[in-house]
Amino acid sequence: MRMYFEPEDSEAFEAAKDLLIRRCTAWAEHEDLDPLALGSALNFRHCSIDGRLGYWTAGLVEEFLLSYAPRALSVPLEEAGHVPENLRLFLRYVHATGLADPAGDPLADLDAAITKAGAGFAAAMADELNFGVAKFWVMTAFRHGVDPADDVAMERFLDKVRAGEVGYNAEVLEKITARHLLDGGGLPERAVPQLPVSLPPDAELAAAAERTPVVARLRALVEWVGDGRALTSKGNLKLADARELVELLGTGDRIDPQIGDHTYRTQSSEDLPVLAGLVELAKEIRVLRVVKGKLVRVAKNAKLLRDSLALWTAAFGSLPSPELVTRGNHWAPEYTVIFGDIIDVVLPDILNTLYGFPEPMPVVRLEETVWLSFLETIWYADLDETTEAEWRHGVGADLRRVFATLAEFGAVTLATGVPDPIFRADLGPDGPAGFPPDTDARLRTALSSGATELVTLTPLAARAVRVGLIAAGRHAPLVGELSDAEPAGLLGTLSEHYTPEAAKAELAGWLAVHGGREHGLPLLLDAIRRSPFRTRARAMLDVLVQGVPDGAAVLRKLRHDPLLGPIAVQLLIDDGEFTMEELGEGEALRGIAEHFIHLLEAGGLDAVSDALAAIPPDEARGLTANLLASGHPDEAGLAELREVFTRRRPGHATVHPLAGISRSPKKARKKRRH
């Protein structure tokens, strides 16, 4: 039972959704649960930026009840009043069965959020302005006595709409359509999953922030301002003050620069880009402000100045501005000005790309992707070959200056070295990168020419980027953050979102907090035993035995475990410990039952029917009877198999019932656990 599916994996998601709805309905017993309401809640999370079905917060509860459901759940208001309580029951089920994401809010907070948002649910559902375009027409059809589930009747209804024979609120539809065009229907694009990262403790990061020039300069600037400094009529620093600050803060700005035989007199602090940028940064993060022509300190933010990590993070968050590219140059080339205009979009993409990457990234790789983004911005321009080459090199030079600024800021580390082969692996005419031919050729040449410029995020920047990712609703796992998680939540998350190396580190940390292997391992195994889904139990056990030093020994001991035995046998066969032919009759039958239950959970009821159709009828009858009498521990799974066996439909199977179960040493997948 997975709780995360890629957007294109729609069949597997639908099968999981049906399974969750069936099991939740059975768990709730006499409660009146609406499958449409539960399905809508699951669709809401699946079609989100992170896609985690078990991740719920108070904010997400409010969004579902007051925004998503009113927009997408096409049912009459009188039939929708149960939705908040259905959501409450569903979330209780998710927590009771160990499916809740440990990063989500506690169940008590979710209950309170449902009560609060539920008070406004009916009004939100009744307001047509909250509808989506599709729901608008479905509800209009309802009002005209048309059943939207009747395709023929619905088509006739839409024909009448096109002919102008159906009355509707055109003003409301126009507003709904305009909103749809602006936000794409309210469904965010699924973000690329982020790999787990390891970060130093905050104390170490604070010490690193303390050593950065930007923190020292901001503090010195605020201290210099004191009780206030008068500004010019244009709101700039007075030139004498600017001269003093250039030396005091060590900004490196050149005053009265001499170029050749000519001296260019500095006319304003605006001509000193580093100092001017620092002052603007101090105002942006609200440690300074302008009041009645004076630059003054913001008293309520004095605490920020004392916290080096918070100060650095606030400053880092204000970096994406045109001045980062133009450096205050009023005569910058056109391509630099354009690049500055899109840096607020480009820089976060660059930082997110660098985040969590296991190897330093070649700057040329980022240079080419930035250029492609730049071309999308100037789609209207018709550049000749010479101008395009000049602009491409110019944007590349601008990007390198941005990286130099980030390095001085303490956000990236720049080096020269041979890039990891991974950065060439997706190139070539048939490569998955899908670059234009000229871009692909330049990259293959640059990445095959020995040493090149490399860039990586510092831990300070990685921490700040992670904060931004989480604020945007994305999943950004951090090794060590699950040390207090419930056992089921820990193993479920590791199995779906962690690399083997990160999972091992997270498990080691969790066990250390929970009394070591002697006390912690039984807790984890009990959580697996309690899982009502065999596919999830297998994934949890698999990640556990791969993450502990003696995983193979753990599996062998579990072979005859009443609850986990069939799963342990599957994993041992996968490891090549033995074959199906070496099992006793009872153990083999339980293993086959285990496989059918996995097929049921992953593919749905019809997948089991299709598998049975591949077996001759007489053999199938004997097999199904034996499976139901095999003593397999999953009573719920056997009950659903019994239902399928009794209503088996004819057809041709595409999956053999024993597919995936190794039956000979040659086919055993070697995945040794040490």
C-alpha angles and dihedrals in degrees: 000000000000123000096197130058132173112246092249092052091082099144093054091047093051091050091050091047092052090048093050092049092049094048095042090050091051091047092051089053108183097014116113104244122179113214089207092058093047091046090051091053091051092046089052092057095039091052093050132106092262103027097213108150094195096047112101132160133177088258092053091049090054092046092051096047099039103031117014100040094045088050102042112016103093104200131116114266093246089059096047103061092098095059098094092050091045089054090049092054092045093053091048088053092049090053095042092054098045094250096119116112108243090223092063127093121279116269092248090058091048091050090052091048092052091051092049097044092039090066090066098035098097093050091048092050092048096051108094091202087070093057124106119232094259093047091049091061094041091053091044088054090050090054090053093052095256121139106225089205089064102084095193094049091046092052091051089049093052090048088057090049090054090048091053094245097122124073119224139153102272093183092057092046091051091054092046091050092048091052091047091054091050099048102026094243095312095280114122121219113259109256123228108264114254122227117238114266134203119223133186118251116280090251090062091045091050090053090051091050089050089060096052119105093228094061092047092047095048092051093046091048093051091046090050091052089059111160092355143301125228117240132208122264088265092054096254130128114271110259094242090053090047091053090052093049095049088061096036095050098033093230094160093227113153116234116204092356118207116220112183109317094336128090116208111209116224105237102180143007085253086074089064102074100185094048093042090049091050092053091049090048091052089052092045093056090042101241088118132028139173118251122175095337095315132107106230139173122258103234097197091058096052088106090062091059091056093052105072095189094049091044093051092046092050091049092047091052090057095053102097100088133122090253089065087068104029095040089211092301107152091192099051119149116265093252090054091052091050092047089051090053092057099036091100087065100032099048096054088049090052093048092047089051092052092044114105094356107147095217134044109267123233109248089220089063091057091041091060095047091048089052091053089052089049091053090053088055094051095041088135094059122095102208120187118227095262094048092046091053090047092050093045092054090043094052089047090053090048090052091052090051089051089053090049089054091047090050092053088047090056094246102111139024118223122203142154121240148116110296120238113262089241089080091062097040096088096045130097134074093296097032120130093236090079096205120167111267095254092049092047091050093050091049095048090050095046094045094048097051100084123248120025139163114291131192134193135172119256117233088254092058093041089057092049093046090050091054089053093048092052091047088055090054096256126138112246109170118208120201107242098026093103097057091111096039123123111261095248093048091048096052094040092053093045092050094053107032111022133082115234091254094049091045091054091051092047092048092049090052093047093049091049090055093046101053101281129274095316094060102021101050095060089052091054094046091049090053089054091049090053094052109112091206118074095201090055092045089054093050091048093049091045094054090045097052091044090052101051124070096240099040095139091054090050090053093049091053090050095052092097097033108132093229106025100033097098091049093046089052091052091051093046090052089049088053091052094246090135141331135253089255090062093059124098118248096259094045091047092051092050088049092053090046088051090054093049090050090051089050090049093051097043101037106022134237094306092056089061091047091051091050092051091050089067091063124078109257097245092048091045092053092052093044095050092048091050093047093052090050094043095101093239108172098229102092094173092051092048090049091055091045089052089054091051093045092053094049098035110162125212119253145109120283125229092188124056113225092239096045111132095024110107111231101177136035091246092060096043110116110232109227102145118197116210 
